[in-house]
């Protein structure tokens, strides 16, 4: 994700609705009204396995094709 969004963009607030919530959401369920920064969403996805956070990041990367595009040719 940092390849596509520089560190200064991690403060961008991302909003989501109750319709976006999926099972196991220990962090994102607490912030539906206010949204979360991109950095905090990434932390929730990685550190807490928050599924809504993971889905939100995936959408931000434009789904599977966007994910592939962002990493193709980088030999990661």
C-alpha positions in Angstrom: 0.0 0.0 0.0 2.8 2.4 0.7 4.0 1.9 -2.8 0.8 3.6 -4.0 0.1 6.0 -1.0 3.0 8.0 0.4 3.3 8.3 4.2 1.7 11.8 4.2 -1.5 10.3 2.7 -2.0 8.0 5.7 -3.7 10.8 7.5 -6.5 10.8 4.9 -9.8 10.0 6.6 -11.7 7.2 5.0 -15.4 6.9 5.7 -17.6 3.8 5.5 -21.2 2.9 6.3 -22.9 0.2 8.4 -23.6 -1.5 5.0 -19.8 -1.9 4.6 -19.4 -3.8 7.9 -18.6 -7.5 7.8 -18.1 -10.1 10.5 -15.1 -9.6 12.8 -14.6 -5.9 13.0 -13.1 -5.2 16.5 -11.8 -1.7 15.5 -13.8 -0.4 12.5 -17.2 -0.9 14.3 -16.2 1.8 16.8 -15.6 4.4 14.1 -18.6 4.1 11.7 -19.8 7.6 12.4 -16.3 9.3 12.2 -14.4 7.2 9.8 -10.7 6.4 10.2 -7.4 7.5 8.7 -5.9 5.3 6.1 -3.0 4.6 8.4 -5.4 3.4 11.2 -7.4 1.3 8.8 -4.2 -0.4 7.7 -3.2 -1.0 11.3 -6.6 -2.4 12.1 -6.4 -4.8 9.1 -2.8 -6.0 9.9 -2.7 -5.9 13.7 -6.2 -6.9 14.5 -7.3 -8.8 11.4 -10.3 -6.5 11.1 -12.2 -7.7 8.1 -13.9 -4.4 7.3 -10.6 -2.6 7.4 -9.1 -5.2 5.1 -12.0 -4.8 2.6 -11.7 -1.0 2.8 -8.0 -1.2 1.9 -8.7 -3.5 -0.9 -11.3 -1.1 -2.3 -8.9 1.8 -1.9 -6.4 -0.2 -4.1 -9.1 -0.7 -6.7 -9.8 -4.3 -5.9 -8.0 -7.4 -7.2 -6.9 -5.8 -10.5 -5.6 -2.7 -8.8 -3.7 -4.8 -6.3 -2.1 -6.8 -9.1 -1.2 -3.6 -11.0 0.4 -2.0 -7.9 2.6 -5.0 -7.3 3.3 -6.3 -10.8 7.0 -6.1 -11.8 8.1 -5.2 -8.2 9.4 -8.8 -7.5 8.0 -8.7 -3.9 
